Amino acid sequence: MLVTTEYFFYPLLSGFYLIFEPKRSLAIRILNLALWISGLTLMDVMLEKYTNLIEYVHYSWYLTWINFFCIFAITNLIYQWFFKDKAHFQVEKEAVK
């Protein structure tokens, strides 16, 4: 289960977060990120508490929340950095046609 969540499910949700991130103020973007992270943390807490699919030795929901927040925020920063010159890519794409 951990392989499925860590290598498939969480990266997929991180991609969806990046696609559907609002392009408004910083406060709205942080609130949106907090809602995504809270939903993921709630799902992780429920998986750990009510199933035998995940067994942690020491588990704290707030550490999971902080972990997801850091991962999603860093992913977003890398995404913003990588695609900072979208206009440049569009110009090159038009020049090739």
Protein Blocks (a to p, Z undefined) as FASTA:
>chain_A
ZZmmmmmmmmmmmmmmmmmpccbdfklmmmmmmmmmmmmmmmmmmmmmmmckbccfbdcf
klmmmmmmmmmmmmmmmmmmmmmmmmlmmmmmmmmZZ
